[in-house]
Amino acid sequence: MILGMPFARNGSPPTHRHAGALAALLSRFGFPGRIVLPLVLGLLLRLWFVHHDPDLTGDPLLYGAIARNLLQHGVYGFAAGAPTLIRLPGYPLFLAACFQIFGVEHYYPVLYLQVAVDLTICWVLSRVAFRLAARAPGLATGKERAAGAALWLAALCPFTAAYTAAPLTETLELASIALSMYGFVRTLPHPGFAEAAVSAREQRTSLHAGWFALAAGAWIAAALLRPDGALLGAVLCPALVWYGWRSGQARQAFRFGCYGALASLLAFVPWAVRNARTFHVFEPLAPRYATDPGEPTNPGFQHWTKTLCADLVCTSEVYWAADDDRIGLAQLPSRAFDSPQELRATADLLADYNRTTTITPALDARFAALAAERTARHPLRTRVALPLLRLADMWFRPRVELFSIDLRWWNYAAEGPDTVLAWSFVLLNGLYLGLAAMGAWRRPPLLGVFVAFTVLRCALLLTIEAPEPRYTLECFPMILVLGGIAVAHGRARGAHSRD
């Protein structure tokens, strides 16, 4: 089926007039203007992405193919007799449900639904900021400002908004993280270590089972969407025990933590059993290199790319090209050659690969030998410097990977206005990170949870060969909340200085 056909039948994306209707609807339900305006502007931003820059190639089509095959043949795979385990079931099942309702391969309704989910995330994060600011030093009276600032930052954040226009896991993953954060904050008692009660009816001294169920369900959903989503539960379960102990509820917190851990494990039993019965392997998550059992993982090539790749350009032109497209010597960074002899050896190796664009076991062994030589000559570069460079690229790149902008965006002579746009996104990304650092400096409640999650995620990202900026996007719920607290504190200081 031609991808464009379902889109035409679904009609064009909604126009701006629908934003006014949404604003009126929200106002009727009691949403004040300070909530309506950022949500409406956030809606317009997301609809712009959906209309102008939808990403419907690559991984989105892979997820769609699994969902389509599941509906048409009842097989989680790519054909009637070709099951797969390369992707966790969370997002393909979501797509299958959407296809069942809206029609197979009708992607626009999926994108509109993701827009609604992302706007809900914005509101949820504002409530997290509200509750944390209520206990942050010097911000007890500024919780409304923190909530409003977090809402504005989230609604107008182009980095998260852009992913609503792509049928990928990111939007639902961010929603799971935000809901888990909110449920966790509401679980904790008052008076206690980490949450302020905002009304008399919230005055309690025990953990709240209902809110904990929301937190646990959300972190399980995050893990079912992406393997690295399991980090959220790995942080929140121990954190619950810690905060429960600090608030005098150690026994209840330990019991809740055990329930959460058990539920997390049980949620993956059907998937693990299915993989064991279908493929005769133990795979409770998804393979590191997205390969089905029996398919080559090319460990030699993986090791070789670890000795030279440091940014998204190398990921796209070298790593993703493997077993599919030609790899030119000019596409490699200068650090790929330490001597004229290595340059010749690499050129010969790539020439042999380019004849078939297939990494055979013999070619993979040659990549492995070359990688071993490079690592032996410069162990610190391979094991320390390059992993840190990859991590920095994932944090500080301008995050325009979903836009029609060349990956070498810094080349102004070739890109012109695109370079200016990319640099503006570099500055905007730096602004968000700077605000988060300022918010963290205020030491709000749950800062330890935010830091632990970020550190664990960075530790995981240090191990990958091919960096992508979207791998740090899962930290943005924390960044947006801390940014809201920072803005509220700045406004509070300004008000005090005027007084």
NUFINU-301797 format. One record per residue (C-alpha): x, y, z. Coordinates in Angstrom, 2 decimals. Last residue first. Layout:
N
{u:X&v:Y&w:Z}
...
% end
This chain:
499
{u:10.15&v:45.03&w:47.61}
{u:11.71&v:45.13&w:44.16}
{u:14.44&v:42.74&w:45.32}
{u:11.84&v:40.35&w:46.74}
{u:9.92&v:40.25&w:43.44}
{u:13.08&v:39.56&w:41.46}
{u:14.06&v:36.79&w:43.84}
{u:10.63&v:35.19&w:43.40}
{u:10.90&v:35.48&w:39.61}
{u:14.26&v:33.74&w:39.67}
{u:12.91&v:31.02&w:41.95}
{u:9.96&v:30.41&w:39.65}
{u:12.25&v:30.18&w:36.62}
{u:14.49&v:27.65&w:38.38}
{u:11.52&v:25.55&w:39.55}
{u:10.17&v:25.43&w:36.00}
{u:13.58&v:24.39&w:34.69}
{u:13.73&v:21.59&w:37.26}
{u:10.39&v:20.27&w:35.98}
{u:11.45&v:20.61&w:32.34}
{u:14.79&v:18.88&w:32.89}
{u:13.15&v:16.01&w:34.78}
{u:10.70&v:15.40&w:31.92}
{u:13.63&v:15.91&w:29.52}
{u:15.70&v:12.96&w:30.71}
{u:14.00&v:10.60&w:28.24}
{u:15.28&v:12.82&w:25.41}
{u:18.84&v:11.65&w:26.07}
{u:18.61&v:8.77&w:23.57}
{u:16.99&v:11.11&w:21.07}
{u:20.38&v:12.73&w:20.44}
{u:21.64&v:9.59&w:18.66}
{u:25.05&v:8.01&w:19.32}
{u:26.18&v:4.82&w:17.56}
{u:28.55&v:2.54&w:19.47}
{u:26.76&v:2.32&w:22.81}
{u:28.40&v:1.75&w:26.20}
{u:28.54&v:5.36&w:27.40}
{u:24.78&v:5.53&w:26.86}
{u:24.21&v:3.10&w:29.73}
{u:26.26&v:5.20&w:32.13}
{u:24.42&v:8.30&w:30.93}
{u:21.09&v:6.63&w:31.71}
{u:22.26&v:5.62&w:35.16}
{u:23.49&v:9.16&w:35.83}
{u:20.23&v:10.71&w:34.62}
{u:18.07&v:8.37&w:36.69}
{u:20.20&v:8.91&w:39.79}
{u:20.16&v:12.69&w:39.33}
{u:16.38&v:12.85&w:39.00}
{u:15.86&v:10.54&w:41.97}
{u:18.31&v:12.53&w:44.11}
{u:16.52&v:15.74&w:43.16}
{u:13.37&v:14.19&w:44.59}
{u:12.71&v:17.26&w:46.73}
{u:14.21&v:20.50&w:45.40}
{u:17.94&v:21.21&w:45.78}
{u:17.87&v:24.85&w:44.60}
{u:20.99&v:24.04&w:42.53}
{u:18.86&v:21.48&w:40.67}
{u:16.71&v:24.32&w:39.37}
{u:19.80&v:26.17&w:38.16}
{u:21.04&v:23.02&w:36.42}
{u:17.62&v:22.56&w:34.80}
{u:17.67&v:26.16&w:33.62}
{u:21.09&v:25.59&w:32.05}
{u:19.93&v:22.41&w:30.31}
{u:16.91&v:24.20&w:28.85}
{u:19.03&v:27.18&w:27.79}
{u:21.69&v:24.93&w:26.26}
{u:19.02&v:23.24&w:24.14}
{u:17.84&v:26.66&w:23.05}
{u:21.40&v:27.71&w:22.18}
{u:22.01&v:24.59&w:20.10}
{u:18.56&v:25.07&w:18.57}
{u:19.56&v:28.57&w:17.46}
{u:22.72&v:27.04&w:15.99}
{u:20.59&v:24.64&w:13.95}
{u:18.37&v:27.43&w:12.67}
{u:21.40&v:29.49&w:11.61}
{u:22.91&v:26.45&w:9.89}
{u:19.63&v:25.80&w:8.09}
{u:19.67&v:29.40&w:6.85}
{u:22.96&v:28.79&w:4.95}
{u:23.49&v:25.05&w:4.39}
{u:26.51&v:24.82&w:2.08}
{u:28.55&v:27.85&w:3.11}
{u:27.20&v:27.55&w:6.65}
{u:28.70&v:24.09&w:7.25}
{u:27.59&v:23.68&w:10.89}
{u:24.54&v:21.60&w:9.88}
{u:26.62&v:18.61&w:8.80}
{u:23.60&v:16.38&w:9.46}
{u:21.79&v:18.21&w:6.68}
{u:18.49&v:19.72&w:7.75}
{u:15.06&v:18.42&w:6.77}
{u:14.06&v:18.11&w:10.41}
{u:13.83&v:14.95&w:12.53}
{u:17.52&v:15.02&w:13.47}
{u:17.28&v:18.68&w:14.50}
{u:18.35&v:18.03&w:18.09}
{u:20.98&v:20.83&w:18.25}
{u:23.72&v:18.43&w:19.47}
{u:24.50&v:19.07&w:23.16}
{u:23.36&v:15.98&w:25.06}
{u:23.82&v:13.20&w:22.50}
{u:27.05&v:14.73&w:21.23}
{u:28.39&v:14.94&w:24.79}
{u:27.68&v:11.23&w:25.30}
{u:29.46&v:10.34&w:22.07}
{u:32.43&v:12.49&w:23.08}
{u:32.54&v:10.77&w:26.48}
{u:32.50&v:7.33&w:24.82}
{u:35.25&v:8.54&w:22.44}
{u:37.58&v:9.81&w:25.17}
{u:37.34&v:6.90&w:27.61}
{u:37.56&v:3.39&w:26.13}
{u:38.64&v:4.08&w:22.56}
{u:40.80&v:7.14&w:23.18}
{u:42.19&v:5.72&w:26.40}
{u:43.20&v:2.47&w:24.69}
{u:45.10&v:4.20&w:21.87}
{u:47.52&v:1.75&w:20.22}
{u:45.85&v:-1.41&w:21.59}
{u:42.40&v:-0.06&w:20.68}
{u:43.46&v:0.64&w:17.10}
{u:45.02&v:-2.80&w:16.70}
{u:41.94&v:-4.51&w:18.15}
{u:39.66&v:-2.52&w:15.84}
{u:41.66&v:-3.56&w:12.77}
{u:41.51&v:-7.21&w:13.84}
{u:37.76&v:-6.99&w:14.47}
{u:37.13&v:-5.34&w:11.09}
{u:39.13&v:-8.15&w:9.47}
{u:37.06&v:-10.75&w:11.35}
{u:33.89&v:-9.01&w:10.16}
{u:35.13&v:-9.28&w:6.59}
{u:35.60&v:-13.03&w:6.96}
{u:32.22&v:-13.46&w:8.68}
{u:30.59&v:-11.59&w:5.77}
{u:29.58&v:-7.95&w:6.11}
{u:27.44&v:-7.31&w:3.04}
{u:27.67&v:-4.22&w:0.83}
{u:28.62&v:-6.64&w:-2.01}
{u:31.64&v:-4.98&w:-3.65}
{u:31.55&v:-2.25&w:-1.00}
{u:32.94&v:-4.61&w:1.66}
{u:36.09&v:-5.40&w:-0.34}
{u:36.66&v:-1.70&w:-1.01}
{u:36.03&v:-0.95&w:2.68}
{u:38.75&v:-3.39&w:3.73}
{u:41.24&v:-2.13&w:1.14}
{u:40.66&v:1.48&w:2.22}
{u:41.03&v:0.53&w:5.88}
{u:44.34&v:-1.24&w:5.22}
{u:45.60&v:1.71&w:3.15}
{u:44.68&v:4.22&w:5.87}
{u:46.22&v:1.95&w:8.50}
{u:49.52&v:1.98&w:6.62}
{u:49.37&v:5.74&w:6.21}
{u:49.04&v:6.02&w:10.01}
{u:46.47&v:6.62&w:12.76}
{u:43.44&v:6.42&w:10.51}
{u:39.81&v:6.59&w:11.70}
{u:40.64&v:9.80&w:13.61}
{u:40.12&v:11.71&w:10.35}
{u:36.41&v:10.92&w:10.39}
{u:35.12&v:8.37&w:7.88}
{u:32.82&v:9.48&w:5.09}
{u:35.75&v:10.07&w:2.73}
{u:36.58&v:6.35&w:2.83}
{u:33.15&v:5.60&w:1.46}
{u:30.73&v:3.16&w:3.05}
{u:28.32&v:1.60&w:0.55}
{u:24.81&v:0.65&w:1.61}
{u:22.84&v:-2.09&w:3.37}
{u:24.93&v:-4.47&w:5.45}
{u:26.43&v:-1.50&w:7.31}
{u:25.07&v:1.88&w:6.25}
{u:23.57&v:2.57&w:9.67}
{u:27.00&v:2.58&w:11.31}
{u:28.88&v:4.55&w:8.66}
{u:26.91&v:7.47&w:7.24}
{u:24.20&v:7.79&w:9.87}
{u:26.14&v:6.95&w:13.02}
{u:29.17&v:8.87&w:11.75}
{u:27.03&v:11.97&w:11.26}
{u:25.31&v:11.40&w:14.62}
{u:28.57&v:11.83&w:16.51}
{u:31.62&v:10.11&w:18.01}
{u:32.38&v:7.14&w:15.78}
{u:36.05&v:6.05&w:15.52}
{u:37.07&v:3.18&w:17.81}
{u:33.51&v:2.16&w:18.64}
{u:32.90&v:1.72&w:14.91}
{u:35.59&v:-0.99&w:14.88}
{u:34.04&v:-2.84&w:17.81}
{u:30.65&v:-2.99&w:16.11}
{u:32.30&v:-4.11&w:12.85}
{u:34.01&v:-6.96&w:14.68}
{u:30.83&v:-7.87&w:16.57}
{u:28.87&v:-8.31&w:13.32}
{u:25.51&v:-9.16&w:14.91}
{u:24.69&v:-11.93&w:12.43}
{u:21.11&v:-13.28&w:12.40}
{u:20.56&v:-16.65&w:14.07}
{u:18.23&v:-15.31&w:16.73}
{u:16.58&v:-12.06&w:15.58}
{u:18.65&v:-8.90&w:15.48}
{u:18.01&v:-5.53&w:17.10}
{u:21.64&v:-5.05&w:18.20}
{u:21.03&v:-5.15&w:21.96}
{u:18.36&v:-7.82&w:21.66}
{u:14.96&v:-6.99&w:23.19}
{u:13.62&v:-7.53&w:26.72}
{u:12.97&v:-10.90&w:28.42}
{u:15.10&v:-12.85&w:25.90}
{u:15.81&v:-16.44&w:26.89}
{u:16.17&v:-18.30&w:23.61}
{u:14.24&v:-21.14&w:21.96}
{u:12.96&v:-18.82&w:19.20}
{u:9.19&v:-19.31&w:19.37}
{u:8.76&v:-21.00&w:22.76}
{u:11.47&v:-18.98&w:24.52}
{u:10.37&v:-15.74&w:22.86}
{u:6.75&v:-16.31&w:23.86}
{u:7.78&v:-17.17&w:27.43}
{u:9.87&v:-13.98&w:27.68}
{u:7.01&v:-11.84&w:26.34}
{u:4.43&v:-13.46&w:28.64}
{u:6.79&v:-13.11&w:31.66}
{u:7.60&v:-9.46&w:31.04}
{u:4.82&v:-7.98&w:33.17}
{u:5.67&v:-10.46&w:35.93}
{u:9.07&v:-8.84&w:36.47}
{u:7.68&v:-5.33&w:36.84}
{u:4.85&v:-6.56&w:39.06}
{u:7.40&v:-8.22&w:41.36}
{u:9.53&v:-5.06&w:41.54}
{u:6.49&v:-2.91&w:42.30}
{u:5.17&v:-5.28&w:44.95}
{u:8.61&v:-5.45&w:46.56}
{u:8.84&v:-1.66&w:46.60}
{u:5.37&v:-1.40&w:48.11}
{u:6.39&v:-3.78&w:50.90}
{u:9.63&v:-1.89&w:51.50}
{u:7.71&v:1.39&w:51.62}
{u:5.22&v:-0.04&w:54.10}
{u:8.01&v:-1.25&w:56.37}
{u:10.09&v:1.92&w:56.07}
{u:7.26&v:4.36&w:56.73}
{u:9.02&v:6.76&w:59.11}
{u:9.43&v:9.56&w:56.58}
{u:13.13&v:8.90&w:55.90}
{u:12.43&v:5.17&w:55.60}
{u:9.71&v:5.81&w:53.05}
{u:12.05&v:8.09&w:51.12}
{u:14.65&v:5.35&w:50.91}
{u:12.20&v:2.54&w:50.15}
{u:10.58&v:4.62&w:47.42}
{u:13.99&v:5.51&w:46.01}
{u:14.88&v:1.81&w:45.74}
{u:11.80&v:1.21&w:43.55}
{u:12.10&v:4.52&w:41.66}
{u:15.59&v:4.01&w:40.23}
{u:15.35&v:0.48&w:38.81}
{u:11.77&v:1.26&w:37.81}
{u:12.98&v:4.09&w:35.61}
{u:15.96&v:2.12&w:34.28}
{u:13.54&v:-0.42&w:32.78}
{u:12.77&v:2.14&w:30.09}
{u:16.16&v:1.22&w:28.60}
{u:14.49&v:-1.78&w:26.95}
{u:11.94&v:0.49&w:25.23}
{u:8.13&v:0.43&w:25.13}
{u:7.53&v:-2.38&w:27.62}
{u:9.96&v:-0.72&w:30.05}
{u:8.08&v:2.57&w:29.91}
{u:4.79&v:0.74&w:30.46}
{u:6.26&v:-0.89&w:33.58}
{u:7.32&v:2.58&w:34.77}
{u:3.77&v:3.81&w:34.25}
{u:2.11&v:0.90&w:36.03}
{u:4.45&v:1.36&w:38.99}
{u:3.73&v:5.08&w:39.29}
{u:-0.03&v:4.60&w:38.88}
{u:-0.07&v:1.77&w:41.43}
{u:1.91&v:4.03&w:43.79}
{u:-0.80&v:6.65&w:43.43}
{u:-3.41&v:4.12&w:44.50}
{u:-1.37&v:2.73&w:47.38}
{u:-0.73&v:6.09&w:49.05}
{u:2.12&v:5.92&w:51.54}
{u:1.27&v:6.73&w:55.12}
{u:1.37&v:9.90&w:57.24}
{u:-1.53&v:11.83&w:55.83}
{u:-2.57&v:15.45&w:55.31}
{u:-3.92&v:15.39&w:51.78}
{u:-7.43&v:16.40&w:52.89}
{u:-6.03&v:19.60&w:54.37}
{u:-4.74&v:20.82&w:51.03}
{u:-1.42&v:21.20&w:49.23}
{u:0.42&v:18.49&w:51.07}
{u:4.11&v:18.96&w:50.47}
{u:6.17&v:16.05&w:49.24}
{u:9.66&v:14.66&w:49.76}
{u:10.77&v:14.00&w:53.28}
{u:7.59&v:13.60&w:55.21}
{u:4.58&v:15.30&w:56.69}
{u:3.01&v:14.35&w:54.41}
{u:3.32&v:10.99&w:52.68}
{u:4.88&v:9.90&w:49.39}
{u:2.62&v:8.31&w:46.79}
{u:1.72&v:11.64&w:45.17}
{u:5.34&v:12.27&w:44.19}
{u:5.66&v:8.73&w:42.81}
{u:2.45&v:9.02&w:40.81}
{u:3.65&v:12.28&w:39.28}
{u:7.07&v:10.87&w:38.39}
{u:5.50&v:7.71&w:36.95}
{u:3.08&v:9.80&w:34.91}
{u:5.95&v:11.87&w:33.49}
{u:8.07&v:8.80&w:32.70}
{u:5.18&v:7.01&w:31.00}
{u:4.31&v:10.11&w:28.97}
{u:7.94&v:10.47&w:27.89}
{u:7.91&v:6.85&w:26.70}
{u:4.62&v:7.41&w:24.88}
{u:6.13&v:10.35&w:23.00}
{u:9.46&v:8.58&w:22.32}
{u:8.21&v:5.21&w:21.06}
{u:8.09&v:6.18&w:17.39}
{u:5.32&v:7.05&w:14.95}
{u:6.91&v:10.44&w:14.23}
{u:5.11&v:13.80&w:14.29}
{u:4.74&v:13.71&w:18.09}
{u:8.53&v:13.50&w:18.11}
{u:8.88&v:17.17&w:17.16}
{u:7.12&v:18.27&w:20.37}
{u:9.85&v:16.79&w:22.57}
{u:12.66&v:18.82&w:21.03}
{u:10.45&v:21.78&w:20.14}
{u:9.81&v:22.64&w:23.82}
{u:6.94&v:25.15&w:23.75}
{u:4.47&v:23.15&w:25.84}
{u:7.12&v:21.84&w:28.22}
{u:8.73&v:25.19&w:29.01}
{u:5.35&v:26.90&w:29.32}
{u:3.98&v:24.20&w:31.63}
{u:7.15&v:24.18&w:33.74}
{u:6.88&v:27.96&w:34.13}
{u:3.24&v:27.75&w:35.17}
{u:3.88&v:25.01&w:37.71}
{u:6.86&v:26.86&w:39.17}
{u:4.85&v:30.09&w:39.37}
{u:2.03&v:28.24&w:41.14}
{u:4.55&v:26.75&w:43.58}
{u:5.95&v:30.15&w:44.46}
{u:4.74&v:30.49&w:48.04}
{u:6.76&v:27.52&w:49.27}
{u:9.63&v:28.52&w:46.99}
{u:12.38&v:29.60&w:49.38}
{u:13.70&v:26.10&w:49.95}
{u:11.79&v:23.59&w:47.80}
{u:8.81&v:21.94&w:49.52}
{u:5.97&v:23.57&w:47.56}
{u:8.27&v:23.62&w:44.54}
{u:8.06&v:19.82&w:44.40}
{u:4.29&v:19.79&w:44.32}
{u:3.91&v:22.48&w:41.66}
{u:6.75&v:21.06&w:39.53}
{u:4.97&v:17.69&w:39.46}
{u:1.74&v:19.46&w:38.55}
{u:3.45&v:21.25&w:35.66}
{u:4.84&v:17.91&w:34.52}
{u:1.31&v:16.50&w:34.31}
{u:0.12&v:19.47&w:32.24}
{u:2.92&v:19.12&w:29.71}
{u:2.46&v:15.35&w:29.54}
{u:-1.19&v:15.91&w:28.64}
{u:-0.01&v:18.02&w:25.72}
{u:2.19&v:15.11&w:24.65}
{u:-0.68&v:12.63&w:24.81}
{u:-2.92&v:14.86&w:22.70}
{u:-0.16&v:15.28&w:20.10}
{u:0.42&v:11.51&w:20.18}
{u:-3.25&v:11.00&w:19.33}
{u:-2.87&v:13.37&w:16.40}
{u:0.17&v:11.39&w:15.22}
{u:-1.71&v:8.09&w:15.43}
{u:-4.65&v:9.62&w:13.56}
{u:-2.14&v:10.64&w:10.84}
{u:-0.69&v:7.17&w:10.46}
{u:-3.49&v:5.35&w:8.67}
{u:-1.39&v:2.28&w:7.95}
{u:-4.28&v:-0.08&w:8.73}
{u:-7.51&v:1.75&w:9.52}
{u:-8.59&v:4.13&w:12.26}
{u:-9.76&v:1.76&w:15.00}
{u:-7.80&v:-1.42&w:14.26}
{u:-4.85&v:0.63&w:13.05}
{u:-4.80&v:2.50&w:16.37}
{u:-4.88&v:-0.77&w:18.34}
{u:-2.11&v:-2.18&w:16.14}
{u:-0.07&v:0.97&w:16.68}
{u:-0.32&v:0.60&w:20.46}
{u:0.56&v:-3.09&w:20.16}
{u:3.59&v:-2.16&w:18.02}
{u:4.57&v:0.39&w:20.71}
{u:4.57&v:-1.94&w:23.71}
{u:5.67&v:-5.24&w:22.16}
{u:9.44&v:-4.86&w:22.53}
{u:11.26&v:-4.74&w:19.20}
{u:13.75&v:-7.21&w:17.70}
{u:11.67&v:-10.22&w:18.76}
{u:10.43&v:-11.37&w:15.37}
{u:7.99&v:-13.82&w:13.85}
{u:8.28&v:-14.71&w:10.15}
{u:5.60&v:-17.16&w:9.05}
{u:2.76&v:-14.77&w:8.26}
{u:5.15&v:-11.91&w:7.56}
{u:6.98&v:-9.12&w:9.40}
{u:6.59&v:-10.22&w:13.00}
{u:4.15&v:-10.59&w:15.86}
{u:1.86&v:-13.01&w:14.05}
{u:-1.95&v:-12.79&w:14.01}
{u:-1.91&v:-12.63&w:10.22}
{u:-3.64&v:-9.36&w:9.32}
{u:-3.67&v:-7.59&w:12.68}
{u:-0.23&v:-8.72&w:13.85}
{u:1.18&v:-8.18&w:10.37}
{u:-0.02&v:-4.60&w:10.38}
{u:1.44&v:-3.91&w:13.84}
{u:4.80&v:-5.43&w:12.89}
{u:4.88&v:-3.46&w:9.63}
{u:3.96&v:-0.24&w:11.45}
{u:6.83&v:-0.63&w:13.90}
{u:9.22&v:-1.11&w:10.97}
{u:7.60&v:1.77&w:9.10}
{u:8.23&v:4.10&w:12.04}
{u:11.83&v:2.77&w:12.24}
{u:12.81&v:3.94&w:8.77}
{u:10.45&v:6.39&w:7.10}
{u:7.29&v:8.21&w:8.16}
{u:8.71&v:11.27&w:9.90}
{u:6.10&v:14.03&w:9.70}
{u:7.71&v:17.44&w:9.09}
{u:5.23&v:20.03&w:7.81}
{u:1.76&v:18.95&w:8.96}
{u:2.68&v:16.95&w:12.06}
{u:5.34&v:19.47&w:13.06}
{u:2.91&v:22.37&w:12.63}
{u:0.29&v:20.44&w:14.59}
{u:2.79&v:20.14&w:17.42}
{u:3.52&v:23.87&w:17.50}
{u:-0.17&v:24.78&w:17.28}
{u:-0.98&v:22.45&w:20.17}
{u:1.80&v:23.93&w:22.27}
{u:0.39&v:27.39&w:21.61}
{u:-3.01&v:26.15&w:22.76}
{u:-1.51&v:24.46&w:25.82}
{u:0.52&v:27.55&w:26.70}
{u:-2.60&v:29.75&w:26.46}
{u:-5.07&v:27.47&w:28.24}
{u:-3.10&v:26.99&w:31.45}
{u:-2.58&v:30.67&w:32.31}
{u:-6.08&v:31.29&w:31.00}
{u:-7.67&v:29.18&w:33.70}
{u:-8.99&v:25.67&w:33.01}
{u:-12.52&v:25.55&w:34.35}
{u:-14.14&v:23.06&w:32.02}
{u:-15.58&v:25.83&w:29.87}
{u:-12.09&v:27.32&w:29.55}
{u:-10.75&v:24.05&w:28.17}
{u:-13.48&v:23.95&w:25.54}
{u:-12.88&v:27.56&w:24.49}
{u:-9.15&v:26.91&w:24.16}
{u:-9.81&v:23.75&w:22.18}
{u:-12.09&v:25.62&w:19.77}
{u:-9.41&v:28.27&w:19.31}
{u:-6.85&v:25.57&w:18.55}
{u:-9.23&v:24.04&w:16.01}
{u:-9.07&v:27.25&w:13.99}
{u:-5.36&v:26.66&w:13.50}
{u:-5.92&v:23.96&w:10.95}
{u:-6.29&v:20.23&w:11.47}
{u:-4.09&v:17.99&w:9.29}
{u:-5.36&v:17.27&w:5.81}
{u:-7.74&v:14.43&w:5.08}
{u:-7.75&v:10.86&w:6.38}
{u:-8.26&v:9.55&w:2.88}
{u:-5.22&v:11.48&w:1.69}
{u:-3.09&v:10.15&w:4.52}
{u:-4.17&v:6.60&w:3.81}
{u:-3.00&v:6.96&w:0.20}
{u:0.39&v:8.57&w:0.88}
{u:1.90&v:5.42&w:2.28}
{u:1.32&v:3.44&w:-0.88}
{u:0.00&v:0.00&w:0.00}
% end
